[in-house]
């Protein structure tokens, strides 16, 4: 393996040394496609219902998803922080959510009998935190976010990474002097969220949904149409207007363009809310406005389950043989396979491996002494977007076999042109 700079993602790995290998059979208790494929492919390992551990392949995908999220949140002026996971119960009592969310709270006590909860969400911590630094309208607008584990005692922990008791989330909170300013930022957040899904290889719909306990206005969900979804959306293919079925009222005629509305299952891959002053009033978060009046700060919140998003990609992009990772989030860019015991082929494969690394290309090199069938089956299951095979047979033509994971046919590419070809393919 090779490291480029402190903390950078590894660009290469010998499959023979990889921690976490493929499995022939799906786990008997896997109740979803993502659970089956991610465990079989060696991406994650289930510890308990709704609790998964990430192996090197899975963590590489998660890091890439996190980086995409960071870039898009930074682009709309989000500032990354990291808040505590362990929350004193008093701040939850202050908002009343110790009672309204009691069914999903994980509670614990210290040796001195002081009660804490493991954070299922962070409005209760971010609001008093911001209060320490914001006093005037001149300190606003402000937006902070984190990527961190959340804990919810889900009564129906299922569907692999789609519904967990411990899960990763990017949660962002924005703070504003006026509703107009919140509304403007809210629209920027919609664009940023759509950019995240597009870059992760997903086609998302923005659904109007209930504001729940936060507001009487619509909230918005970002949903991916797939039969594996737990939600139902009503949508228009022509103008892409969509609503969660829970708020839909009508005769299946689109209120925007009068086309016929359709119904489909979908995975909710993110949501955003206008919180108003619910939490700022609970913690007396106020500022002096432009008129010199003391007013409560107006808040918004914006969530993406990053581990859930990883599971969503697996659900939405696979075939009968395994996962088909989009380029931007694949654990590696190239799956290089050496076939046979031919010394010339092995030498050529090692040389190509070094060339690809020198070009900054991420490579998983299957150097195992296994059959072609085993290697190809594992490659399909793992789902790296480009497979390159070097064998005595390909070298007779001074070439490699080049096959994209999503394609049905392979082609030969001249050996000396492979590295340049990969760079061009990645830039496509």
C-alpha positions as CSV (number, residue, x, y, z in Angstrom):
1,X,0.0,0.0,0.0
2,X,1.1,3.6,-0.4
3,X,0.2,6.8,1.4
4,X,0.3,10.3,-0.2
5,X,0.6,12.8,2.6
6,X,-0.6,12.6,6.2
7,X,-4.2,11.5,6.5
8,X,-4.7,11.0,2.8
9,X,-6.7,8.1,1.5
10,X,-4.5,5.1,0.5
11,X,-4.3,4.9,-3.3
12,X,-3.5,1.3,-3.5
13,X,-3.9,-2.1,-1.9
14,X,-2.9,-5.7,-2.6
15,X,-6.1,-7.8,-2.3
16,X,-4.1,-10.6,-0.6
17,X,-3.4,-8.2,2.3
18,X,-6.8,-6.6,2.5
19,X,-8.6,-6.9,5.8
20,X,-12.1,-8.1,5.1
21,X,-12.7,-10.5,2.2
22,X,-15.7,-11.5,0.0
23,X,-18.1,-14.2,1.1
24,X,-19.8,-16.7,-1.1
25,X,-23.2,-16.6,0.6
26,X,-25.2,-13.6,1.8
27,X,-25.7,-13.4,5.6
28,X,-28.8,-15.4,6.7
29,X,-30.3,-12.4,8.6
30,X,-29.7,-9.8,5.8
31,X,-33.1,-8.2,5.1
32,X,-32.1,-5.9,2.3
33,X,-29.9,-5.7,-0.8
34,X,-27.5,-3.2,0.8
35,X,-27.1,-5.5,3.9
36,X,-26.4,-8.5,1.7
37,X,-24.0,-6.9,-0.8
38,X,-22.1,-4.7,1.7
39,X,-21.4,-7.7,4.0
40,X,-20.7,-10.1,1.2
41,X,-18.4,-7.7,-0.4
42,X,-16.4,-7.1,2.7
43,X,-17.4,-3.5,3.2
44,X,-19.1,-3.7,6.6
45,X,-19.7,-6.3,9.4
46,X,-22.9,-6.4,11.5
47,X,-22.3,-6.3,15.2
48,X,-25.9,-6.3,16.3
49,X,-29.3,-5.3,14.9
50,X,-28.9,-1.7,13.5
51,X,-25.2,-1.6,14.4
52,X,-22.5,-2.0,11.8
53,X,-18.7,-1.8,11.8
54,X,-16.9,-0.5,8.7
55,X,-14.0,-2.5,7.2
56,X,-11.4,-0.8,5.0
57,X,-13.4,-1.0,1.7
58,X,-16.5,0.4,3.4
59,X,-14.6,3.1,5.2
60,X,-13.0,4.3,2.0
61,X,-16.4,4.7,0.4
62,X,-17.7,6.5,3.6
63,X,-14.7,8.9,3.6
64,X,-15.4,9.8,-0.1
65,X,-19.0,10.5,0.7
66,X,-18.0,12.6,3.7
67,X,-15.6,14.6,1.5
68,X,-18.3,15.3,-1.0
69,X,-20.6,16.4,1.8
70,X,-17.9,18.7,3.3
71,X,-17.2,20.4,0.0
72,X,-20.8,21.2,-0.7
73,X,-21.5,22.4,2.9
74,X,-18.4,24.5,2.8
75,X,-19.5,26.0,-0.5
76,X,-22.6,27.4,1.2
77,X,-20.6,28.9,4.0
78,X,-20.9,26.0,6.5
79,X,-18.2,25.7,9.1
80,X,-17.3,22.3,10.4
81,X,-17.3,21.7,14.1
82,X,-17.6,18.5,16.3
83,X,-20.0,18.4,19.2
84,X,-20.2,16.0,22.1
85,X,-22.1,12.8,21.8
86,X,-22.8,12.5,25.5
87,X,-25.5,15.1,26.6
88,X,-26.6,16.0,30.1
89,X,-30.3,15.3,30.4
90,X,-30.9,18.9,31.6
91,X,-30.6,20.3,28.1
92,X,-33.1,17.8,26.8
93,X,-35.5,18.7,29.6
94,X,-35.1,22.3,28.7
95,X,-36.7,21.7,25.3
96,X,-39.1,19.0,26.5
97,X,-37.7,16.4,24.1
98,X,-36.6,14.2,27.0
99,X,-40.3,13.3,27.0
100,X,-41.4,13.7,23.4
101,X,-38.4,11.6,22.2
102,X,-38.2,9.3,25.2
103,X,-38.9,6.2,23.1
104,X,-35.7,6.4,21.1
105,X,-33.3,8.0,23.7
106,X,-30.4,5.9,25.0
107,X,-30.0,7.0,28.6
108,X,-27.0,6.3,30.9
109,X,-25.9,7.5,34.4
110,X,-22.5,8.3,35.8
111,X,-21.0,6.9,39.0
112,X,-22.4,9.9,40.8
113,X,-25.9,9.2,39.4
114,X,-25.9,12.1,36.9
115,X,-28.1,11.3,33.9
116,X,-27.0,11.6,30.3
117,X,-28.3,10.7,26.9
118,X,-26.4,9.6,23.8
119,X,-27.2,12.3,21.2
120,X,-29.9,11.3,18.6
121,X,-29.7,14.9,17.3
122,X,-27.8,18.0,18.3
123,X,-30.2,21.0,18.4
124,X,-29.9,20.8,22.2
125,X,-26.1,21.2,22.1
126,X,-25.6,23.5,19.1
127,X,-28.1,26.2,20.3
128,X,-26.4,27.0,23.7
129,X,-23.0,26.7,22.0
130,X,-23.9,29.3,19.4
131,X,-25.4,31.5,22.2
132,X,-21.9,31.9,23.6
133,X,-20.6,33.5,20.4
134,X,-23.6,35.4,18.9
135,X,-25.0,38.6,20.4
136,X,-25.7,40.9,17.5
137,X,-27.3,40.7,14.0
138,X,-23.8,41.4,12.8
139,X,-22.8,37.9,13.9
140,X,-25.4,36.5,11.6
141,X,-26.1,34.6,9.4
142,X,-24.1,31.6,10.7
143,X,-24.1,28.0,9.6
144,X,-22.2,25.2,11.4
145,X,-22.2,21.5,10.7
146,X,-20.6,18.3,11.9
147,X,-20.3,14.7,10.7
148,X,-20.7,12.4,13.7
149,X,-22.4,9.3,15.1
150,X,-26.0,9.4,16.3
151,X,-27.8,7.0,18.5
152,X,-31.5,6.2,18.4
153,X,-33.3,3.2,19.9
154,X,-35.1,2.3,16.7
155,X,-37.8,-0.3,17.5
156,X,-37.5,-1.6,13.9
157,X,-33.8,-1.5,13.2
158,X,-33.6,-3.1,9.8
159,X,-32.7,-2.7,6.1
160,X,-29.0,-2.7,6.7
161,X,-27.5,0.8,6.8
162,X,-30.9,2.4,6.0
163,X,-32.3,2.2,9.6
164,X,-29.7,1.9,12.4
165,X,-29.4,2.3,16.1
166,X,-26.0,3.8,15.7
167,X,-25.4,5.7,12.4
168,X,-23.4,8.5,10.9
169,X,-25.0,11.8,10.1
170,X,-24.0,15.2,8.7
171,X,-26.2,17.7,10.6
172,X,-26.0,21.4,9.9
173,X,-27.7,24.2,11.7
174,X,-28.1,27.8,10.4
175,X,-28.9,30.9,12.4
176,X,-30.6,34.0,11.0
177,X,-31.9,37.4,12.0
178,X,-35.0,37.3,9.7
179,X,-37.2,34.7,8.0
180,X,-36.2,36.2,4.7
181,X,-32.6,35.4,5.4
182,X,-33.5,31.8,6.5
183,X,-35.6,31.3,3.3
184,X,-32.7,32.4,1.1
185,X,-30.3,30.1,2.8
186,X,-32.7,27.3,2.8
187,X,-32.8,27.5,-1.0
188,X,-29.0,27.4,-1.2
189,X,-29.1,24.3,1.0
190,X,-31.5,22.6,-1.5
191,X,-29.0,23.2,-4.3
192,X,-26.1,21.9,-2.2
193,X,-28.0,18.8,-1.2
194,X,-28.8,18.0,-4.9
195,X,-25.1,18.5,-5.7
196,X,-24.2,15.9,-3.1
197,X,-26.6,13.3,-4.5
198,X,-25.6,13.9,-8.1
199,X,-21.9,13.6,-7.2
200,X,-22.7,10.3,-5.4
201,X,-24.2,9.0,-8.6
202,X,-27.8,9.3,-7.4
203,X,-30.9,10.9,-9.0
204,X,-32.8,12.6,-6.1
205,X,-36.3,14.1,-5.9
206,X,-37.0,17.0,-3.6
207,X,-40.2,16.1,-1.7
208,X,-42.5,18.3,0.2
209,X,-43.2,16.7,3.6
210,X,-44.7,17.4,6.9
211,X,-42.8,19.9,9.2
212,X,-43.6,17.7,12.1
213,X,-43.1,19.1,15.5
214,X,-40.9,22.0,14.2
215,X,-43.1,24.0,11.9
216,X,-46.5,24.2,10.2
217,X,-44.7,24.8,6.9
218,X,-43.5,22.0,4.6
219,X,-40.1,20.5,5.3
220,X,-38.3,18.9,2.4
221,X,-37.0,15.4,1.9
222,X,-34.4,14.3,-0.7
223,X,-35.5,10.9,-1.9
224,X,-34.1,8.3,-4.2
225,X,-36.7,6.2,-6.2
226,X,-36.1,2.5,-5.6
227,X,-38.2,-0.6,-4.8
228,X,-36.2,-0.9,-1.5
229,X,-37.6,2.3,-0.2
230,X,-39.6,2.5,3.0
231,X,-41.3,5.7,2.0
232,X,-43.9,6.4,-0.7
233,X,-43.6,9.4,-2.9
234,X,-46.0,11.0,-5.4
235,X,-44.1,12.6,-8.2
236,X,-44.3,14.2,-11.6
237,X,-41.8,12.9,-14.2
238,X,-42.2,16.0,-16.3
239,X,-41.5,18.9,-13.9
240,X,-40.2,16.8,-10.9
241,X,-42.7,18.2,-8.4
242,X,-43.0,15.6,-5.6
243,X,-44.6,15.1,-2.2
244,X,-44.4,12.5,0.5
245,X,-47.6,10.5,0.4
246,X,-48.3,11.7,4.0
247,X,-49.0,15.2,2.8
248,X,-50.3,14.5,-0.7
249,X,-53.8,15.7,-1.4
250,X,-55.2,15.6,-4.9
251,X,-56.4,13.5,-7.9
252,X,-53.0,12.5,-9.2
253,X,-52.8,15.6,-11.4
254,X,-49.6,17.7,-11.0
255,X,-50.5,21.1,-9.4
256,X,-47.5,22.6,-11.2
257,X,-47.8,21.4,-14.8
258,X,-51.1,19.3,-14.9
259,X,-49.3,16.1,-16.0
260,X,-50.2,12.8,-14.4
261,X,-48.6,12.1,-11.0
262,X,-47.0,8.7,-10.3
263,X,-46.5,6.7,-7.2
264,X,-43.2,5.0,-6.2
265,X,-41.3,3.6,-3.3
266,X,-38.3,5.8,-2.3
267,X,-35.4,6.0,0.2
268,X,-35.2,9.3,2.2
269,X,-31.6,10.2,1.9
270,X,-31.7,13.6,3.6
271,X,-34.1,16.2,5.0
272,X,-34.2,19.9,5.8
273,X,-36.4,21.9,8.2
274,X,-37.1,25.5,9.1
275,X,-37.0,25.3,12.9
276,X,-38.1,28.9,13.5
277,X,-37.5,29.9,17.1
278,X,-38.4,26.7,18.9
279,X,-34.9,26.0,20.1
280,X,-33.6,29.6,20.3
281,X,-36.5,30.5,22.7
282,X,-35.8,27.4,24.8
283,X,-32.2,28.5,25.4
284,X,-32.8,32.3,25.2
285,X,-30.7,32.6,22.1
286,X,-31.4,36.2,21.1
287,X,-29.6,39.0,19.2
288,X,-30.0,42.8,19.0
289,X,-31.5,43.4,15.6
290,X,-30.9,46.3,13.3
291,X,-33.6,48.3,15.1
292,X,-31.9,47.8,18.5
293,X,-34.5,45.3,19.6
294,X,-33.8,42.0,21.3
295,X,-35.2,39.2,19.1
296,X,-34.9,35.4,19.1
297,X,-32.6,33.9,16.5
298,X,-34.4,32.0,13.6
299,X,-32.9,28.6,12.9
300,X,-32.9,25.9,10.2
301,X,-31.5,22.4,10.3
302,X,-30.2,20.2,7.5
303,X,-29.5,16.5,7.8
304,X,-27.9,13.8,5.6
305,X,-27.3,10.3,7.0
306,X,-23.9,9.6,5.5
307,X,-23.9,5.9,6.4
308,X,-27.5,5.7,5.1
309,X,-26.3,7.4,1.9
310,X,-23.7,4.7,1.4
311,X,-26.4,2.1,1.8
312,X,-28.7,4.0,-0.6
313,X,-26.0,3.9,-3.3
314,X,-25.7,0.2,-2.9
315,X,-29.5,-0.2,-3.1
316,X,-29.8,2.0,-6.1
317,X,-26.7,0.9,-8.1
318,X,-26.3,-2.9,-8.3
319,X,-27.1,-5.9,-10.5
320,X,-27.5,-9.6,-9.8
321,X,-23.7,-9.9,-9.4
322,X,-22.9,-7.1,-7.0
323,X,-22.6,-3.4,-6.4
324,X,-21.8,-0.9,-9.2
325,X,-20.1,2.0,-7.5
326,X,-20.1,5.4,-9.2
327,X,-16.6,6.7,-9.9
328,X,-16.7,9.4,-7.2
329,X,-17.4,7.1,-4.3
330,X,-15.9,3.8,-5.3
331,X,-13.4,2.4,-2.8
332,X,-10.8,2.2,-5.6
333,X,-10.9,3.5,-9.1
334,X,-9.3,0.5,-10.8
335,X,-9.5,-3.2,-10.0
336,X,-6.3,-4.7,-11.5
337,X,-6.2,-8.4,-11.9
338,X,-3.3,-10.7,-12.7
339,X,-4.2,-14.1,-14.1
340,X,-2.1,-17.2,-14.3
341,X,1.4,-18.1,-13.2
342,X,3.0,-16.7,-16.3
343,X,6.1,-14.9,-15.1
344,X,6.0,-12.4,-18.0
345,X,2.4,-11.5,-17.2
346,X,3.1,-11.1,-13.5
347,X,6.0,-8.8,-14.3
348,X,3.9,-6.7,-16.7
349,X,1.1,-6.5,-14.2
350,X,3.4,-5.3,-11.4
351,X,4.9,-2.7,-13.8
352,X,1.4,-1.4,-14.7
353,X,0.5,-1.3,-11.0
354,X,3.4,1.0,-10.3
355,X,2.6,3.2,-13.3
356,X,-1.0,3.6,-12.2
357,X,0.1,4.5,-8.7
358,X,2.6,7.0,-9.9
359,X,-0.2,8.7,-11.9
360,X,-2.2,9.1,-8.6
361,X,-4.8,6.4,-9.5
362,X,-6.3,4.3,-6.8
363,X,-5.8,0.6,-7.4
364,X,-7.0,-2.6,-5.8
365,X,-4.5,-5.2,-7.1
366,X,-5.8,-8.7,-7.0
367,X,-2.5,-10.5,-6.7
368,X,-4.0,-13.8,-5.3
369,X,-3.2,-17.2,-6.7
370,X,-6.8,-17.9,-7.5
371,X,-8.8,-18.9,-10.6
372,X,-10.0,-16.4,-13.1
373,X,-13.6,-17.2,-12.2
374,X,-13.1,-16.5,-8.5
375,X,-11.3,-13.2,-9.2
376,X,-14.0,-12.0,-11.7
377,X,-16.8,-13.0,-9.4
378,X,-15.2,-11.0,-6.5
379,X,-14.6,-8.1,-8.8
380,X,-18.3,-7.9,-9.8
381,X,-19.4,-8.2,-6.2
382,X,-17.0,-5.5,-4.9
383,X,-18.1,-3.3,-7.8
384,X,-15.1,-1.1,-8.5
385,X,-16.0,0.8,-11.7
386,X,-13.1,-0.3,-13.9
387,X,-11.5,-3.8,-14.2
388,X,-8.2,-4.3,-15.9
389,X,-6.9,-7.8,-16.5
390,X,-3.3,-8.7,-17.4
391,X,-2.6,-12.3,-18.5
392,X,-0.4,-14.3,-20.9
393,X,-3.2,-14.3,-23.4
394,X,-3.7,-10.5,-23.3
395,X,0.1,-9.9,-23.6
396,X,0.2,-11.9,-26.8
397,X,-1.6,-8.8,-28.2
398,X,0.5,-6.4,-26.1
399,X,-2.7,-5.4,-24.4
400,X,-4.9,-5.7,-21.3
401,X,-8.6,-6.5,-21.0
402,X,-10.5,-3.4,-20.1
403,X,-14.1,-3.7,-18.7
404,X,-16.2,-1.1,-17.0
405,X,-18.4,-2.6,-14.2
406,X,-21.6,-1.2,-15.7
407,X,-20.8,-2.5,-19.2
408,X,-21.6,-5.9,-20.7
409,X,-18.6,-6.1,-23.0
410,X,-14.9,-5.9,-22.5
411,X,-12.3,-4.5,-24.9
412,X,-8.5,-4.7,-25.4
413,X,-6.4,-1.7,-24.8
414,X,-2.7,-1.4,-25.7
415,X,-0.6,-1.9,-22.6
416,X,1.4,1.4,-23.1
417,X,-1.9,3.4,-23.4
418,X,-3.6,2.1,-20.3
419,X,-2.5,4.7,-17.7
420,X,-3.3,7.6,-20.0
421,X,-6.6,5.9,-20.9
422,X,-7.5,5.5,-17.2
423,X,-6.8,9.2,-16.5
424,X,-9.0,10.2,-19.5
425,X,-11.8,7.9,-18.4
426,X,-11.7,9.3,-14.8
427,X,-11.9,12.8,-16.1
428,X,-15.0,12.0,-18.3
